[in-house]
């Protein structure tokens, strides 16, 4: 039989689970009432359970026997006052001696060394002793039958159903054995007691067993939940410590705001960067500028305000500070959503890129300077080549001179492209021109190159498509795009050049069935000098300037250029130009 006295220990373990949880989480500032369940009643219950849990097997047996022993002592005191003659009777004294002996046994016997369930002897004998006390006291002491509740409940709260059976048997013996031993004649009252008292005690035993079983199961469930909560809290603390370590290690400023733009979290890099007092929370707001370092950012367009409003952006350039202390930051924002999908705030990162911006500026200045220095001698070389070709007597080397001239012109074109890229602006001479004719001319001049590469070149345009553009520069854009489409279709395929009117714009697209690009390559396609890994592996010629220059030209016209591609399926570049 499973010992019922282990239950107080389990309850103590359960109730102390909250304390274990708080010690694991390490939250010493939590209110005591929150730890124990939220009230003084729970605190008292915790103390009682902790006391029972600290007792050994013998102590728990004594504490379980003590309520009956104290009640019997009170009965003796009441009998001494109201029925002293009852105390003088030998049967009554023997019954009291039995109660005393049972209490002494509960104290003296080392229950922890005996088999589990041996304690049940005490409450079973209690039932018999109560019956003798009632019989010895006479009719005035019939009420002592109520004392059977103590041993019956004690036995019934055991998880083993045998305790219920033993409790019912004990109640039955408490009515039969004393009458038989003392020779009490059977009466109508004694017969009723013999029948109904065990029934009542059986009902109490079953009820106590069911309630105790329900409480045990609930307690076990709560203990398991407590352990899961403790593990979850410990994991949360571990992750929080990991997050703190990461945030304090990275040199990127991190700022978390709620849906109202209020500060939730900032890392050390953000707090210690004086220049970030602008975009970061501060009582003073130093100037914050856009990429041109001139246009001031209005408060409603600050990164935090935009992110709090649900806007996401990536690597946007901001300048913070004033004068020589201005510093550049690449700012990225990502929104956060609650469990119900509502906007709950945003995470904003600030990466200082001042050194990178200055390095890029220095590189562009260097490229522009070198390009200018190269253009002057190249122009002179081309001029003298024309003079030589115009003079008679060089017919035997004219073919070689033409090759030199063609390559010098190609080199001059590259130099001009470098100058245009470095300045990020191109001089345009706008005039009314037929964009369809410009595209058709480029396609016609590219047929020979396409044929050499095994590429079918198709033109699909609406004519005329008049717009105010710089014909030379737009022809350069179309030339770059068609040339790329042919170059990046090394295994043949088809290139389609389309042009049509869309509202107030002329839209042109160049589609090929070549090697294509993945998502990462598409993001860098318009970056200066970028060439995909596949183009380098297959030795496709190029300097990585065609798309950046085309983008600069198109945007100079107030238009836009976009790219859509997939590896192995080809690429489509779309140019949109305003009509006027």
VEXDREN-2710 file (C-alpha; in Angstrom, 1 decimal):
% VEXDREN-2710
k/r/px/py/pz
1/UNK/0.0/0.0/0.0
2/UNK/1.4/3.4/-0.9
3/UNK/2.0/5.6/2.0
4/UNK/-0.3/8.6/2.3
5/UNK/2.3/10.4/4.4
6/UNK/4.4/11.2/1.3
7/UNK/1.6/13.5/0.1
8/UNK/2.4/16.4/2.4
9/UNK/6.0/16.2/1.2
10/UNK/4.8/16.3/-2.4
11/UNK/2.6/19.3/-1.6
12/UNK/5.5/21.0/0.0
13/UNK/7.6/20.3/-3.0
14/UNK/4.9/21.7/-5.3
15/UNK/4.4/24.9/-3.2
16/UNK/8.1/25.5/-3.1
17/UNK/8.2/25.2/-6.9
18/UNK/7.4/28.9/-7.2
19/UNK/10.4/29.7/-5.0
20/UNK/12.6/27.4/-7.1
21/UNK/11.4/29.2/-10.2
22/UNK/12.2/32.6/-8.8
23/UNK/15.6/31.5/-7.7
24/UNK/16.3/30.1/-11.2
25/UNK/15.1/33.2/-13.0
26/UNK/17.0/35.5/-10.6
27/UNK/14.3/38.1/-10.0
28/UNK/14.8/39.2/-6.4
29/UNK/12.7/42.3/-6.9
30/UNK/9.5/40.3/-7.4
31/UNK/6.9/40.8/-4.7
32/UNK/6.7/37.9/-2.2
33/UNK/2.9/37.5/-2.6
34/UNK/3.4/37.0/-6.4
35/UNK/5.8/34.1/-5.6
36/UNK/3.5/32.3/-3.3
37/UNK/0.4/32.7/-5.3
38/UNK/-0.8/36.2/-4.7
39/UNK/-2.1/36.3/-1.1
40/UNK/-1.5/35.8/2.7
41/UNK/-3.7/32.6/2.6
42/UNK/-1.4/31.0/0.1
43/UNK/1.6/32.1/2.1
44/UNK/0.2/30.3/5.2
45/UNK/-0.6/27.2/3.2
46/UNK/3.0/27.3/1.8
47/UNK/4.4/27.5/5.3
48/UNK/2.2/24.6/6.5
49/UNK/3.1/22.4/3.5
50/UNK/6.8/23.3/3.9
51/UNK/6.5/22.2/7.6
52/UNK/5.0/18.9/6.8
53/UNK/7.4/18.3/4.0
54/UNK/10.4/18.9/6.4
55/UNK/9.1/16.1/8.7
56/UNK/10.3/12.5/8.5
57/UNK/8.1/9.5/8.3
58/UNK/7.8/9.3/12.1
59/UNK/7.0/13.0/12.4
60/UNK/4.2/12.8/9.8
61/UNK/2.6/9.8/11.5
62/UNK/2.7/11.7/14.8
63/UNK/1.2/14.8/13.2
64/UNK/-1.6/12.6/11.6
65/UNK/-2.4/10.9/15.0
66/UNK/-2.2/14.1/17.0
67/UNK/-5.7/15.6/16.1
68/UNK/-7.4/12.4/17.4
69/UNK/-5.2/12.3/20.6
70/UNK/-5.9/15.9/21.4
71/UNK/-9.6/15.4/20.8
72/UNK/-9.6/12.4/23.2
73/UNK/-7.8/14.5/25.7
74/UNK/-10.5/17.1/25.5
75/UNK/-13.2/14.4/25.9
76/UNK/-11.4/13.2/29.1
77/UNK/-11.4/16.8/30.4
78/UNK/-15.1/17.2/29.7
79/UNK/-15.9/13.8/31.3
80/UNK/-14.0/14.8/34.4
81/UNK/-16.2/17.9/34.7
82/UNK/-19.6/16.6/33.7
83/UNK/-19.4/12.8/34.3
84/UNK/-16.6/12.0/36.7
85/UNK/-18.1/8.6/37.5
86/UNK/-17.4/7.6/33.9
87/UNK/-13.7/8.1/34.4
88/UNK/-13.8/5.7/37.4
89/UNK/-15.0/2.8/35.3
90/UNK/-12.3/0.2/34.3
91/UNK/-13.5/-0.2/30.7
92/UNK/-13.3/3.5/30.1
93/UNK/-9.8/3.7/31.6
94/UNK/-8.7/0.7/29.4
95/UNK/-10.0/2.5/26.4
96/UNK/-8.1/5.7/27.3
97/UNK/-5.0/3.5/27.9
98/UNK/-5.4/2.1/24.3
99/UNK/-5.5/5.7/22.9
100/UNK/-2.4/6.5/24.9
101/UNK/-0.6/3.4/23.7
102/UNK/-1.4/4.2/20.1
103/UNK/0.0/7.7/20.4
104/UNK/3.1/6.3/22.0
105/UNK/3.5/3.8/19.2
106/UNK/3.2/6.5/16.6
107/UNK/6.0/8.4/18.4
108/UNK/8.3/5.4/19.2
109/UNK/8.1/3.2/16.1
110/UNK/10.7/4.0/13.4
111/UNK/8.2/4.0/10.5
112/UNK/10.8/4.9/7.9
113/UNK/12.4/1.5/8.4
114/UNK/9.2/-0.5/8.1
115/UNK/7.5/-1.5/4.8
116/UNK/5.4/1.2/3.1
117/UNK/1.8/1.2/4.5
118/UNK/2.7/-0.2/7.9
119/UNK/1.4/3.0/9.4
120/UNK/-2.1/1.9/8.5
121/UNK/-2.1/-0.2/11.7
122/UNK/-2.4/3.0/13.8
123/UNK/-5.6/4.4/12.2
124/UNK/-7.2/0.9/12.0
125/UNK/-6.6/0.4/15.8
126/UNK/-7.8/3.9/16.3
127/UNK/-11.2/2.8/15.0
128/UNK/-11.4/-0.1/17.5
129/UNK/-10.2/2.1/20.4
130/UNK/-12.9/4.7/19.5
131/UNK/-15.5/2.0/19.6
132/UNK/-14.4/0.8/23.1
133/UNK/-14.4/4.4/24.4
134/UNK/-17.9/4.9/23.1
135/UNK/-19.2/1.6/24.6
136/UNK/-17.4/2.2/27.9
137/UNK/-18.9/5.7/28.2
138/UNK/-22.4/4.6/27.8
139/UNK/-25.3/6.4/26.0
140/UNK/-23.9/9.8/27.0
141/UNK/-20.8/9.1/24.9
142/UNK/-22.5/7.9/21.7
143/UNK/-21.4/11.1/20.1
144/UNK/-17.8/9.8/20.2
145/UNK/-18.6/7.8/17.0
146/UNK/-17.9/11.1/15.2
147/UNK/-14.2/10.6/16.1
148/UNK/-14.1/7.9/13.5
149/UNK/-13.8/10.6/10.9
150/UNK/-10.1/11.1/11.9
151/UNK/-8.8/7.6/11.2
152/UNK/-11.3/7.1/8.3
153/UNK/-10.1/10.2/6.5
154/UNK/-6.5/9.3/7.3
155/UNK/-6.8/5.9/5.7
156/UNK/-8.9/7.1/2.7
157/UNK/-6.6/9.8/1.4
158/UNK/-4.1/7.1/0.4
159/UNK/-3.9/6.7/-3.4
160/UNK/-4.4/3.0/-2.9
161/UNK/-8.0/2.0/-2.8
162/UNK/-7.2/-0.6/-0.1
163/UNK/-7.1/2.4/2.3
164/UNK/-10.9/2.9/1.7
165/UNK/-11.6/-0.7/2.3
166/UNK/-9.6/-0.7/5.5
167/UNK/-11.4/2.4/6.7
168/UNK/-14.8/0.8/6.2
169/UNK/-13.7/-2.4/7.9
170/UNK/-12.3/-0.3/10.8
171/UNK/-15.6/1.5/11.1
172/UNK/-17.5/-1.8/11.1
173/UNK/-15.2/-3.3/13.8
174/UNK/-15.7/-0.2/16.0
175/UNK/-19.4/-1.1/16.3
176/UNK/-19.1/-4.9/16.5
177/UNK/-16.0/-5.7/18.6
178/UNK/-16.6/-3.4/21.6
179/UNK/-20.2/-4.7/22.0
180/UNK/-19.1/-8.3/21.8
181/UNK/-16.1/-7.8/24.2
182/UNK/-18.0/-5.8/26.8
183/UNK/-21.1/-8.0/26.6
184/UNK/-23.4/-5.1/25.8
185/UNK/-26.9/-6.4/25.0
186/UNK/-28.1/-5.6/21.5
187/UNK/-30.7/-2.9/21.3
188/UNK/-32.5/-1.2/18.5
189/UNK/-30.2/1.8/18.8
190/UNK/-27.1/-0.4/18.7
191/UNK/-28.3/-2.3/15.7
192/UNK/-29.1/0.9/13.8
193/UNK/-25.6/2.1/14.7
194/UNK/-24.0/-1.1/13.5
195/UNK/-25.7/-0.7/10.2
196/UNK/-25.7/3.0/9.5
197/UNK/-22.4/4.1/11.1
198/UNK/-20.3/1.9/8.7
199/UNK/-22.4/3.2/5.8
200/UNK/-21.8/6.8/6.7
201/UNK/-18.1/6.2/7.3
202/UNK/-17.9/4.4/3.9
203/UNK/-19.5/7.4/2.2
204/UNK/-17.0/9.7/4.0
205/UNK/-14.1/7.4/3.0
206/UNK/-15.1/7.3/-0.6
207/UNK/-15.6/11.0/-0.8
208/UNK/-12.2/11.7/0.9
209/UNK/-10.5/9.2/-1.4
210/UNK/-12.0/10.8/-4.6
211/UNK/-11.3/14.4/-3.4
212/UNK/-7.7/13.5/-2.4
213/UNK/-7.1/11.7/-5.7
214/UNK/-8.4/14.8/-7.6
215/UNK/-6.1/17.1/-5.5
216/UNK/-3.1/14.8/-6.1
217/UNK/-3.7/14.8/-9.8
218/UNK/-4.2/18.6/-9.9
219/UNK/-1.1/19.0/-7.8
220/UNK/1.0/16.8/-10.1
221/UNK/-0.3/18.8/-13.1
222/UNK/0.6/22.0/-11.4
223/UNK/4.1/20.7/-10.5
224/UNK/4.7/19.6/-14.1
225/UNK/3.5/23.1/-15.3
226/UNK/5.7/24.7/-12.7
227/UNK/8.7/22.7/-13.9
228/UNK/7.9/23.6/-17.5
229/UNK/7.5/27.2/-16.5
230/UNK/10.8/27.1/-14.6
231/UNK/12.5/25.6/-17.7
232/UNK/10.9/28.2/-19.9
233/UNK/11.9/31.0/-17.7
234/UNK/15.4/29.7/-17.5
235/UNK/15.6/29.5/-21.3
236/UNK/14.2/33.0/-21.5
237/UNK/16.9/34.3/-19.2
238/UNK/19.5/32.4/-21.2
239/UNK/18.3/33.9/-24.4
240/UNK/18.1/37.3/-22.9
241/UNK/21.7/37.0/-21.7
242/UNK/22.7/35.8/-25.2
243/UNK/20.8/38.8/-26.8
244/UNK/22.5/41.2/-24.3
245/UNK/25.9/39.7/-25.1
246/UNK/25.3/40.0/-28.9
247/UNK/23.9/43.5/-28.7
248/UNK/26.8/44.7/-26.5
249/UNK/29.3/43.1/-28.8
250/UNK/28.2/44.3/-32.3
251/UNK/29.3/47.8/-33.3
252/UNK/26.0/48.4/-35.1
253/UNK/23.6/50.6/-33.3
254/UNK/20.3/48.8/-32.5
255/UNK/17.2/50.6/-31.5
256/UNK/13.8/48.9/-30.7
257/UNK/10.7/51.1/-30.6
258/UNK/7.0/50.2/-30.0
259/UNK/4.1/51.1/-32.2
260/UNK/4.0/54.6/-30.8
261/UNK/7.7/55.2/-31.5
262/UNK/8.6/55.0/-27.8
263/UNK/12.0/53.6/-26.8
264/UNK/12.0/49.9/-25.8
265/UNK/15.6/48.9/-26.1
266/UNK/18.9/50.3/-27.3
267/UNK/22.3/48.7/-27.3
268/UNK/25.6/50.2/-26.1
269/UNK/26.8/51.1/-29.6
270/UNK/23.8/53.3/-30.1
271/UNK/23.9/54.9/-26.6
272/UNK/27.6/55.7/-26.7
273/UNK/27.6/57.2/-30.2
274/UNK/27.3/61.0/-29.8
275/UNK/26.4/61.5/-33.5
276/UNK/23.4/59.2/-33.1
277/UNK/21.7/61.6/-30.7
278/UNK/19.7/62.7/-33.8
279/UNK/18.1/59.5/-34.9
280/UNK/18.2/58.0/-31.4
281/UNK/16.0/59.1/-28.5
282/UNK/17.2/62.3/-27.0
283/UNK/16.0/65.5/-25.5
284/UNK/18.0/67.5/-28.1
285/UNK/17.6/66.7/-31.8
286/UNK/20.8/67.7/-33.8
287/UNK/20.3/68.0/-37.5
288/UNK/19.7/64.9/-39.5
289/UNK/20.3/65.1/-43.3
290/UNK/19.5/62.9/-46.3
291/UNK/22.1/61.4/-48.6
292/UNK/23.0/64.8/-50.2
293/UNK/24.1/66.1/-46.8
294/UNK/22.0/69.3/-47.5
295/UNK/18.4/68.4/-47.2
296/UNK/17.3/68.3/-43.6
297/UNK/15.1/65.4/-42.6
298/UNK/11.7/66.5/-41.0
299/UNK/10.8/64.9/-37.7
300/UNK/8.0/62.8/-39.3
301/UNK/10.6/61.2/-41.6
302/UNK/13.0/60.3/-38.9
303/UNK/13.8/56.5/-39.0
304/UNK/12.0/55.9/-35.7
305/UNK/8.9/57.7/-36.9
306/UNK/8.8/55.8/-40.2
307/UNK/9.5/52.4/-38.6
308/UNK/6.8/53.0/-35.9
309/UNK/4.4/53.7/-38.7
310/UNK/5.0/50.3/-40.1
311/UNK/7.4/51.3/-42.9
312/UNK/10.3/49.0/-43.7
313/UNK/13.5/50.1/-45.5
314/UNK/17.0/48.8/-46.1
315/UNK/20.4/50.5/-46.2
316/UNK/19.1/54.1/-46.5
317/UNK/21.8/56.7/-46.1
318/UNK/21.5/59.4/-43.4
319/UNK/24.0/62.0/-42.2
320/UNK/24.0/63.0/-38.6
321/UNK/25.8/65.9/-36.9
322/UNK/27.1/69.2/-38.2
323/UNK/30.1/70.5/-40.0
324/UNK/33.2/68.4/-39.9
325/UNK/31.6/66.1/-37.3
326/UNK/29.0/64.8/-39.7
327/UNK/28.9/61.0/-39.9
328/UNK/27.1/58.7/-42.4
329/UNK/24.8/55.9/-41.3
330/UNK/23.2/53.1/-43.3
331/UNK/19.8/52.7/-41.6
332/UNK/17.6/49.6/-41.9
333/UNK/14.2/49.0/-40.3
334/UNK/12.1/45.9/-39.9
335/UNK/8.6/45.8/-38.3
336/UNK/7.5/43.5/-35.6
337/UNK/4.0/41.9/-35.3
338/UNK/2.2/40.6/-32.2
339/UNK/0.6/37.2/-32.0
340/UNK/-2.6/38.5/-33.5
341/UNK/-0.8/40.0/-36.5
342/UNK/-1.0/43.6/-35.4
343/UNK/1.9/46.0/-35.7
344/UNK/3.8/45.9/-32.4
345/UNK/6.9/48.1/-33.2
346/UNK/10.1/47.9/-35.1
347/UNK/13.8/47.2/-34.9
348/UNK/16.1/49.8/-36.4
349/UNK/19.8/49.4/-37.0
350/UNK/22.4/52.1/-37.6
351/UNK/25.7/51.1/-39.3
352/UNK/28.3/53.8/-39.4
353/UNK/29.6/54.0/-43.0
354/UNK/31.4/57.4/-42.9
355/UNK/34.8/55.8/-43.8
356/UNK/33.2/53.7/-46.6
357/UNK/31.5/56.8/-48.1
358/UNK/34.7/58.8/-48.0
359/UNK/36.6/55.9/-49.5
360/UNK/34.1/55.5/-52.3
361/UNK/34.3/59.3/-52.9
362/UNK/38.1/59.1/-53.0
363/UNK/37.9/56.2/-55.4
364/UNK/35.5/58.1/-57.7
365/UNK/37.8/61.2/-57.6
366/UNK/40.7/59.0/-58.4
367/UNK/38.9/57.4/-61.3
368/UNK/37.7/60.8/-62.6
369/UNK/41.2/62.3/-62.4
370/UNK/42.8/59.3/-64.1
371/UNK/40.1/59.2/-66.8
372/UNK/40.6/62.9/-67.6
373/UNK/44.4/62.4/-67.8
374/UNK/43.8/59.4/-70.1
375/UNK/41.3/61.2/-72.3
376/UNK/43.6/64.0/-73.4
377/UNK/46.4/61.7/-74.9
378/UNK/43.7/59.4/-76.4
379/UNK/42.1/62.3/-78.2
380/UNK/45.5/63.3/-79.5
381/UNK/46.2/59.8/-80.7
382/UNK/42.9/59.6/-82.5
383/UNK/43.5/62.9/-84.1
384/UNK/46.9/62.0/-85.4
385/UNK/45.5/58.6/-86.6
386/UNK/42.9/60.5/-88.7
387/UNK/45.7/62.6/-90.2
388/UNK/47.8/59.6/-91.0
389/UNK/44.9/57.8/-92.6
390/UNK/44.1/60.9/-94.7
391/UNK/47.6/61.1/-96.0
392/UNK/48.5/58.9/-99.1
393/UNK/51.3/56.4/-99.0
394/UNK/50.1/54.3/-96.0
395/UNK/47.9/51.9/-97.9
396/UNK/50.1/48.9/-97.0
397/UNK/49.4/49.4/-93.3
398/UNK/45.9/50.9/-93.5
399/UNK/44.3/47.8/-92.0
400/UNK/46.6/47.9/-89.0
401/UNK/45.9/51.6/-88.5
402/UNK/42.2/51.0/-88.7
403/UNK/42.6/48.4/-85.9
404/UNK/44.5/50.9/-83.8
405/UNK/41.8/53.5/-84.4
406/UNK/39.0/51.1/-83.5
407/UNK/40.7/50.1/-80.3
408/UNK/41.5/53.7/-79.4
409/UNK/37.9/54.7/-79.9
410/UNK/36.8/51.7/-77.7
411/UNK/39.3/52.8/-75.0
412/UNK/38.1/56.4/-75.3
413/UNK/34.5/55.2/-74.8
414/UNK/35.5/53.4/-71.6
415/UNK/37.3/56.5/-70.4
416/UNK/34.2/58.6/-71.0
417/UNK/32.1/56.0/-69.2
418/UNK/34.4/56.1/-66.2
419/UNK/34.1/59.9/-66.1
420/UNK/30.3/59.7/-66.4
421/UNK/30.1/57.1/-63.6
422/UNK/32.5/59.1/-61.3
423/UNK/30.5/62.3/-61.7
424/UNK/27.2/60.5/-61.3
425/UNK/25.6/62.9/-63.8
426/UNK/25.6/63.2/-67.6
427/UNK/25.1/66.2/-69.7
428/UNK/22.0/65.7/-71.8
429/UNK/20.9/67.5/-75.0
430/UNK/17.1/67.0/-75.1
431/UNK/15.1/67.1/-78.3
432/UNK/12.1/65.4/-79.9
433/UNK/13.1/62.0/-81.2
434/UNK/11.5/58.7/-82.2
435/UNK/12.5/56.2/-79.5
436/UNK/11.3/53.3/-81.7
437/UNK/13.6/54.4/-84.5
438/UNK/16.5/54.6/-82.0
439/UNK/15.9/51.1/-80.8
440/UNK/15.4/49.8/-84.3
441/UNK/18.7/51.3/-85.4
442/UNK/20.5/49.6/-82.5
443/UNK/18.9/46.3/-83.3
444/UNK/19.9/46.6/-87.0
445/UNK/23.5/47.4/-86.1
446/UNK/23.7/44.4/-83.7
447/UNK/22.5/41.8/-86.2
448/UNK/26.0/40.8/-87.2
449/UNK/27.2/40.4/-83.6
450/UNK/24.0/38.4/-82.8
451/UNK/24.5/36.1/-85.8
452/UNK/28.1/35.4/-84.8
453/UNK/26.8/34.3/-81.3
454/UNK/24.0/32.2/-82.7
455/UNK/21.4/34.5/-81.2
456/UNK/18.1/35.4/-82.9
457/UNK/17.4/39.1/-82.6
458/UNK/13.8/40.1/-82.8
459/UNK/12.3/43.7/-82.9
460/UNK/8.7/44.3/-81.7
461/UNK/7.9/48.1/-81.6
462/UNK/5.1/50.5/-82.1
463/UNK/6.0/53.4/-84.4
464/UNK/6.4/56.2/-84.0
465/UNK/7.1/56.6/-80.3
466/UNK/8.1/60.3/-79.9
467/UNK/9.6/61.6/-76.7
468/UNK/11.9/64.4/-75.6
469/UNK/15.2/62.7/-75.1
470/UNK/18.9/62.9/-75.8
471/UNK/19.1/60.6/-78.9
472/UNK/22.8/59.8/-78.5
473/UNK/22.5/58.9/-74.9
474/UNK/19.3/56.8/-75.4
475/UNK/21.0/55.0/-78.3
476/UNK/23.9/54.3/-75.9
477/UNK/21.5/52.8/-73.3
478/UNK/19.9/50.6/-75.9
479/UNK/23.3/49.6/-77.2
480/UNK/24.4/48.6/-73.7
481/UNK/21.3/46.5/-73.1
482/UNK/21.2/44.8/-76.4
483/UNK/25.0/44.1/-76.2
484/UNK/24.5/42.6/-72.7
485/UNK/21.6/40.4/-73.9
486/UNK/23.7/39.0/-76.7
487/UNK/26.9/38.6/-74.6
488/UNK/25.0/36.8/-71.8
489/UNK/23.4/34.3/-74.2
490/UNK/26.6/32.4/-75.0
491/UNK/24.8/29.2/-76.0
492/UNK/22.5/31.0/-78.5
493/UNK/18.9/31.8/-77.9
494/UNK/16.6/34.6/-78.6
495/UNK/16.7/38.4/-77.8
496/UNK/13.5/40.4/-78.1
497/UNK/13.6/44.2/-78.2
498/UNK/10.1/45.7/-77.5
499/UNK/8.8/49.3/-77.2
500/UNK/5.3/50.7/-76.7
501/UNK/3.5/53.6/-75.2
502/UNK/2.1/53.4/-71.6
503/UNK/0.2/56.4/-70.5
504/UNK/2.7/59.3/-70.4
505/UNK/5.7/57.1/-70.8
506/UNK/7.5/55.2/-73.5
507/UNK/8.4/51.7/-72.2
508/UNK/11.2/49.7/-73.8
509/UNK/12.3/46.2/-72.7
510/UNK/15.1/43.9/-73.8
511/UNK/14.5/40.2/-73.0
512/UNK/17.0/37.4/-73.5
513/UNK/17.0/33.7/-72.8
514/UNK/20.6/33.6/-71.5
515/UNK/22.3/32.6/-68.2
516/UNK/20.2/34.9/-66.0
517/UNK/21.0/36.1/-62.4
518/UNK/20.1/35.0/-58.9
519/UNK/18.5/37.3/-56.4
520/UNK/21.7/38.5/-54.8
521/UNK/23.3/39.3/-58.2
522/UNK/20.2/41.2/-59.2
523/UNK/20.5/43.4/-56.1
524/UNK/24.1/44.4/-57.3
525/UNK/23.4/44.5/-61.0
526/UNK/23.4/48.4/-61.1
527/UNK/26.5/48.6/-58.9
528/UNK/29.6/50.1/-60.6
529/UNK/32.1/47.4/-61.8
530/UNK/29.9/44.5/-60.6
531/UNK/30.2/41.3/-62.7
532/UNK/28.4/38.1/-61.8
533/UNK/30.3/35.0/-60.9
534/UNK/29.1/33.2/-64.0
535/UNK/30.3/35.9/-66.3
536/UNK/33.7/35.8/-64.8
537/UNK/33.8/32.0/-65.0
538/UNK/32.8/32.0/-68.7
539/UNK/35.2/34.9/-69.5
540/UNK/32.4/37.0/-70.9
541/UNK/34.0/40.4/-71.7
542/UNK/32.9/43.6/-69.9
543/UNK/33.9/46.1/-67.3
544/UNK/30.7/46.2/-65.3
545/UNK/29.8/49.7/-66.3
546/UNK/27.0/49.2/-68.9
547/UNK/24.0/49.0/-66.5
548/UNK/25.3/51.7/-64.1
549/UNK/25.8/54.1/-66.9
550/UNK/22.4/53.2/-68.4
551/UNK/20.8/53.8/-65.1
552/UNK/22.4/57.2/-64.8
553/UNK/21.3/58.2/-68.3
554/UNK/17.7/57.0/-67.8
555/UNK/17.3/58.7/-64.4
556/UNK/18.8/61.8/-65.9
557/UNK/15.8/61.8/-68.3
558/UNK/13.5/61.5/-65.3
559/UNK/12.8/57.8/-66.1
560/UNK/13.4/54.5/-64.4
561/UNK/15.1/51.2/-65.2
562/UNK/14.4/47.8/-63.6
563/UNK/15.6/44.3/-64.0
564/UNK/13.9/40.9/-63.7
565/UNK/15.9/37.7/-64.0
566/UNK/16.1/34.0/-63.1
567/UNK/19.2/31.7/-63.2
568/UNK/19.2/29.7/-66.4
569/UNK/16.0/31.3/-67.8
570/UNK/17.2/34.7/-68.9
571/UNK/16.8/38.4/-68.1
572/UNK/14.5/41.2/-68.9
573/UNK/15.6/44.9/-68.5
574/UNK/12.8/47.5/-68.7
575/UNK/13.3/51.2/-69.4
576/UNK/10.5/53.7/-68.8
577/UNK/11.0/57.2/-70.3
578/UNK/8.6/60.2/-69.9
579/UNK/7.3/61.5/-73.1
580/UNK/8.0/65.1/-72.2
END
